[in-house]
Amino acid sequence: MYEPENRFSIGRYGISDELTIKDGNVGIGTNSPSNKLSVNGGADFSGNVGIGMALFSANTRLSVQDDGSGGGVGVRGESNSGYGVYGVGGVCGVYGLSSTLYGVYGVSTSDYAGWFQGKVHVNGTLSKNAGSFKIDHPLDPADKYLYHSFVENPDMMNIYNGNITLDTRGEATVELPDWFGALNKDYRYQLTCIGGFAQVYVAEKVKNNRFKIAGGTAGLEISWQVTGVRQDAYANAHRIPVEEVKSDKERGYYLHPDLFGQPEEKSTEWARHPEMMKEMKARRLQAEKEKK
């Protein structure tokens, strides 16, 4: 029988239960007011921790750690009917950190791999295959959804637009936000007359966060658009590569192999993490088999 590293004093209705174990798998069920369970991986720890817990306490703390020697998974949750991992916390519900792989890895074959109810911030560069907004349809909100795709471009571009009415001289000055010049560079302009026609043009380019339109007639409304390329500190340090040659490990593999008539084993994830993907496939096939 495995001996705990420190102390193991646990009772069904105990006031305080602490369990600290190294290199072990733990199954525990208790109804105490305060429970602390810590499982720490040592030199021979595989990194795959199996923990079965039935806790009905007022204050429960669970910590599972892998020191990295086994190259495994710190916390792993699986479910065929509910959440694999569900976290609720005052600071972090789920916290993932990795120096070589993914901090948090979510997979789903039938629904969302991740769902965020509330604000989401990415403190870095977001990479995706596609994107859209999804809302209740304005004309039939009870029965339909409405989708719009994101506007993409290779230049980290910002878009600004508006309408302005020309003065008695057929001119107008468009005032831009005071941070416009600090954020943007390489401006592009578009002008469209509304309700009439005139040879309007950009008389003065953006300077001191404004530009001038001329060549029109008094009272003519102009729809304008200006684009700029981000030049803030973060954008300058993290320019998005427009084209990138795949690494030696990923060559011959695809983000979505099925779209190119290739098997799932030709996914870049299989190239990068073959053992993990093999195990995930085996578990998925087993789950599908059990459903039949």
C-alpha positions in Angstrom: 0.0 0.0 0.0 1.3 3.4 -1.0 2.4 5.5 2.0 1.6 9.3 1.9 4.4 11.8 1.9 3.1 13.9 4.8 -0.1 13.2 6.6 -3.3 11.4 5.8 -6.1 12.1 8.3 -9.4 11.8 6.6 -12.8 11.2 8.0 -16.2 11.1 6.5 -17.3 14.1 8.4 -13.9 15.4 9.4 -13.3 19.0 10.1 -10.2 19.2 7.9 -8.8 16.6 5.6 -5.4 16.9 3.9 -3.9 14.4 1.5 -0.5 14.9 -0.1 0.7 12.1 -2.3 3.6 11.7 -4.8 3.6 9.4 -7.8 0.1 8.0 -7.1 -3.4 7.8 -8.4 -6.1 8.7 -5.9 -9.8 8.0 -5.5 -11.5 9.8 -2.7 -15.0 10.5 -1.5 -15.9 12.6 1.5 -18.4 15.1 2.9 -16.1 17.2 5.0 -16.2 21.0 5.3 -12.6 21.5 4.0 -10.7 19.2 1.7 -7.3 19.6 0.1 -6.0 17.1 -2.4 -2.6 17.5 -3.9 -1.0 15.1 -6.4 2.5 15.9 -7.4 4.5 14.1 -10.1 8.0 13.1 -9.3 10.8 11.6 -11.3 8.9 8.5 -12.3 5.5 10.2 -12.8 4.0 9.5 -16.2 2.0 12.8 -16.2 -1.4 11.0 -16.6 -3.3 11.3 -13.3 -6.5 9.4 -12.7 -8.5 10.9 -9.9 -12.0 9.9 -9.0 -13.6 12.3 -6.5 -17.0 12.6 -5.0 -16.7 15.8 -2.9 -19.7 17.5 -1.3 -17.8 20.0 0.8 -18.1 23.7 1.4 -14.5 24.3 0.4 -12.7 21.9 -1.9 -9.3 22.4 -3.4 -7.8 20.1 -6.1 -4.3 20.5 -7.4 -2.7 18.2 -9.9 0.8 18.8 -11.1 3.4 17.2 -13.3 7.0 18.2 -13.0 7.5 17.6 -16.7 9.9 14.6 -16.5 7.2 12.3 -17.9 6.1 14.7 -20.6 2.5 14.0 -20.0 -0.7 15.8 -19.1 -1.0 17.9 -15.9 -4.8 17.6 -15.8 -7.0 15.6 -18.1 -10.8 15.4 -18.1 -13.0 13.3 -20.2 -16.7 12.9 -20.5 -19.0 11.2 -23.0 -22.1 13.1 -21.9 -21.0 16.3 -20.1 -18.0 18.5 -19.6 -14.5 17.1 -19.7 -13.2 19.9 -17.5 -15.5 22.5 -15.9 -13.9 25.3 -14.0 -15.4 28.1 -12.0 -13.2 30.5 -9.9 -12.9 33.9 -8.5 -9.7 34.4 -10.5 -9.2 31.6 -13.0 -11.7 28.8 -13.5 -9.2 26.9 -15.7 -5.5 27.8 -16.0 -3.2 26.1 -18.5 0.5 26.7 -18.9 3.0 24.8 -21.1 6.4 25.7 -22.4 6.4 23.1 -25.2 2.8 22.2 -26.1 -0.6 23.7 -25.5 -1.7 25.3 -22.2 -5.3 24.2 -22.9 -6.3 21.8 -25.7 -10.0 21.3 -26.5 -11.4 18.9 -29.0 -15.0 18.1 -29.9 -16.3 15.9 -32.8 -19.9 17.1 -32.5 -20.1 20.5 -30.8 -17.8 23.4 -29.7 -14.3 22.5 -28.5 -14.5 25.5 -26.2 -17.3 27.8 -25.1 -16.8 31.1 -23.4 -19.8 32.8 -21.7 -18.6 36.4 -21.4 -15.7 38.5 -22.5 -12.6 36.8 -24.1 -9.2 38.4 -24.4 -6.3 37.0 -26.3 -3.0 38.5 -25.0 -1.1 37.6 -28.2 -1.8 36.8 -31.8 -5.1 35.0 -32.7 -4.8 32.5 -35.6 -8.0 30.9 -37.1 -9.2 29.3 -40.2 -12.4 31.5 -40.4 -14.5 33.7 -38.3 -18.0 35.2 -38.0 -20.5 36.8 -35.7 -23.6 34.8 -34.9 -26.7 36.6 -33.6 -30.5 36.1 -33.4 -31.9 37.1 -36.8 -33.2 40.7 -36.6 -36.2 39.8 -38.7 -37.0 36.5 -37.1 -35.0 36.3 -33.8 -37.1 33.4 -32.3 -36.5 31.0 -35.3 -33.3 32.0 -37.1 -29.7 33.0 -36.7 -27.8 35.6 -38.8 -24.1 35.2 -39.7 -21.5 37.6 -41.1 -17.9 36.7 -41.9 -15.0 38.8 -40.7 -13.3 41.2 -43.1 -9.8 39.8 -43.6 -6.7 41.4 -45.2 -2.9 40.8 -45.2 -1.9 44.2 -43.9 -3.2 44.4 -40.3 -5.6 47.1 -41.6 -7.9 49.5 -39.8 -11.0 50.9 -41.6 -12.7 54.3 -40.8 -15.6 55.8 -42.6 -18.4 58.4 -42.4 -20.5 61.0 -44.2 -19.8 64.7 -44.5 -21.6 67.6 -46.2 -19.5 70.0 -48.4 -19.6 73.7 -47.5 -20.4 76.7 -49.8 -17.0 76.3 -51.5 -17.6 72.6 -52.2 -15.1 71.6 -49.6 -15.0 69.8 -46.3 -12.4 68.8 -43.7 -12.7 65.4 -42.1 -11.6 65.3 -38.5 -10.2 62.0 -37.3 -9.5 60.8 -33.7 -6.5 62.3 -32.0 -4.8 58.9 -31.8 -5.3 58.2 -35.5 -1.8 59.1 -36.7 -0.1 57.3 -33.8 -2.0 54.1 -34.6 -1.9 54.1 -38.4 0.3 54.6 -41.5 0.0 54.0 -45.3 -3.4 55.6 -45.7 -5.8 54.8 -48.6 -8.9 57.0 -49.5 -12.2 56.5 -51.1 -14.9 59.1 -51.8 -18.5 58.6 -53.0 -21.0 61.4 -53.8 -24.5 60.9 -52.5 -27.5 62.4 -54.4 -25.5 64.0 -57.1 -22.2 64.0 -59.0 -19.1 66.1 -58.7 -15.3 65.8 -59.3 -14.5 65.5 -55.7 -11.0 64.5 -54.6 -8.7 64.5 -51.6 -7.2 68.0 -51.6 -5.0 67.4 -48.6 -3.8 64.0 -47.3 -4.0 63.1 -43.6 -2.0 65.5 -41.5 -2.5 66.3 -37.8 -5.4 63.7 -37.8 -7.5 65.4 -40.6 -7.8 65.4 -44.3 -9.5 67.7 -46.8 -12.1 67.0 -49.5 -12.6 69.5 -52.4 -14.0 69.7 -56.0 -17.7 69.4 -55.1 -20.8 71.6 -54.9 -22.3 73.3 -51.9 -24.5 71.0 -49.8 -23.4 67.8 -51.6 -23.0 64.8 -49.2 -19.9 62.8 -49.5 -19.4 59.3 -48.1 -15.7 58.8 -47.2 -13.5 55.9 -46.2 -9.9 55.9 -45.0 -7.9 52.8 -44.2 -4.6 52.6 -42.4 -2.1 50.0 -41.5 -1.4 49.4 -37.8 1.9 50.8 -36.6 1.5 50.5 -32.8 4.3 48.9 -30.8 2.6 45.5 -30.7 1.9 45.4 -34.4 5.4 46.4 -35.3 6.8 43.7 -33.1 4.4 41.0 -34.3 3.8 41.5 -38.0 1.5 38.7 -39.4 3.3 36.7 -42.1 1.2 36.7 -45.3 2.9 33.5 -46.6 4.8 30.9 -44.6 6.6 27.8 -45.7 5.6 24.8 -43.5 8.2 23.4 -41.2 10.0 20.1 -42.2 7.8 18.2 -39.7 4.5 19.7 -41.1 5.3 19.4 -44.8 2.9 17.0 -46.5 0.3 17.6 -43.8 -2.7 19.8 -43.7 -4.8 21.9 -41.3 -7.9 20.2 -42.7 -6.8 17.1 -44.6 -10.4 16.0 -45.4 -10.8 19.1 -47.6 -8.0 17.7 -49.8 -9.2 14.1 -49.8 -6.6 13.1 -47.2 -7.1 10.9 -44.1 -7.2 12.5 -40.7 -3.6 11.1 -40.0 -2.4 13.7 -42.5 -3.4 16.5 -40.2 -0.6 18.8 -38.9 -1.7 17.8 -35.4 -0.7 14.2 -36.2 2.6 15.4 -37.5 3.3 17.4 -34.3 1.8 15.2 -31.7 1.3 11.7 -33.1 1.0 9.8 -29.8 -1.5 12.2 -28.4 -3.6 12.0 -31.6 -3.4 8.2 -31.7 -4.8 8.0 -28.2 -7.5 10.6 -28.9 -8.6 8.7 -32.0 -8.7 5.4 -30.1 -10.8 6.9 -27.4 -13.2 8.5 -29.9 -13.6 5.2 -31.8 -14.2 3.4 -28.5 -16.9 5.9 -27.5 -18.6 5.6 -30.9 -18.6 1.9 -30.6 -20.2 2.0 -27.2 -23.0 4.2 -28.5 -24.0 1.7 -31.1 
